[in-house]
Amino acid sequence: MSTPRRTLRHLGFIHLVPFDGEAPASGFRDAIELFRYAEQLGLDSGWVRTRHLQRGLPSPAVLFGALAEATERIALGTAVIPVGHENPFRLAEDLATADVLSGGRVRAGLSVHPPGYGDDAVNDLVHDAGWRAEDYGYGRIERLRSFLAGDPLREVPEYRGIGGDIDSARVEPHSPGLADRLWYGGGSLRSAAWAGAADLNWLVSNISSTENGIADFALAQRAQIDAFRAASPRGEAARATVARVIVPTDGATDAQRAKYRDYAEARTPRTQRVHGKNTIIARDVLGSLDEIVAHIEDDAAFRAADDYLFELPFEFELADWKHILHELATRIGPALGWRPAR
């Protein structure tokens, strides 16, 4: 007998913010319009992916500055920032600035891993030659959290009338509470246990790992969520968020349905094998309201999660993304017991 589904606390979406390489501004404007629309629908959060050397958003905090002015309530998340590309000190400054401007709405999803470019010459250009000796472990996130928490970095010397008396011992601006709004985006039991013990929140998406003989995607993520809560000082109260590509067909035009179907069918083969050592990919969920709700109710990872995020296909267009969010907020969410924010 399956365990009952936890109460759904929070409903949102993840957006890559794709853009035309020759005219990127239109992609950013579409993202701002999409966040405005999501807020009008009452969705709780919108999250953006971070992409480097791709035609996707590289600087979430910069976009959040614009979104802070364009929206009033919706939470602004990152899913996720690869901290290996960041100086934790500078990232703390950027995230805190965005959090202050937005009134405490930033939700920072993070990950760590070594440089991922196969060519060392590219790694040298991106990270400088020192990347070979750099520590790309979990400590980078611990350092970032310390900066965000306002822990002092130095003793401020006595003001002697030269310059301005504005020196600070901590990272500025300081945004109280931001250090407690950190998610670790992971896909392994090791990362889950570390995130739990570090008292972070946990975020899983449509890419994960098969471990301990568990090849079923939902069961593998459920094992991670369980390991995360077992290690967390908050226990069962520790917050877990599940994100998947889910595309509703109800309310879509014939052209949209054809596009959605072709998209899902083209991506299905990658979900039918293990990639590399142990990487597995979830199948996209395409269907009617009843089919989507039934899938979520039957998915072991969703049943264990507090928050659901719909990942928007980056190949689609603004009208398609709006259609997905409309169905999510007006039909799918309410069918799962969620109510829109006012």
C-alpha angles and dihedrals in degrees: 000000000000122000117254119263117259117241111275106242104174138022127194147129142247122226129190092204094222119195143182109264091222095045108023097162093077091060091052092048090051089052092053090049091049092052091049090052093047090052091051089053090054098246113160101224148004120206129195129209121230117231130180124195088006134095092259133095112298098176115047096173091057092053090045089059089060093042090052087064096040097049137037111197117012116107116244115221138180118219091206142340110194098223091200087079092051141074100229091218094055093040089054090053093050096046092046092050090051091047093052092047092049096046096249099315101128119116108186117207112191142182137182131214137137121269108299102203111110094212112077090206089061091047089053091053094047101038104018119243092287091078090091091068097034122114108234095179133117090284090082089065092045088054092048091051091050090053092048091048090059097246109168117257098188147354112269111232120234113274110253101183097265116117119343130324092234103107117134134198092216138050111283138251094037115205111192114227098019092105088061093052098071126125126193112218106211145151108197139071090242093056091044092054092046093049091049094048090046089054094238127138119258128235126186127179140177096303120069145139135268109227137166090015094301108135098161105103098218093046091049090054091044089055089053093050090050091049090048094053093042089058097041122096085222092059113188090002092065109116121245125185126196123200126188139161104259121171119187118209098193111105093014123129120246089255091051093049091052091048092047092049094048090048094052094043092051091053099044098084091063090059094058100071143039114259119218114327101341112334117139130182128211120237114247114253111232122172153077127317091266093048094048094047091047090051093050093046090052097044112101094208094050090048089057096045132096097201134037124205124188112215110220115222107246092214091067130085135241094268091052093048091049090051091052093048092047092054091044094052101036104036118005098045095047090048087058093050098263123134125202120252117251 
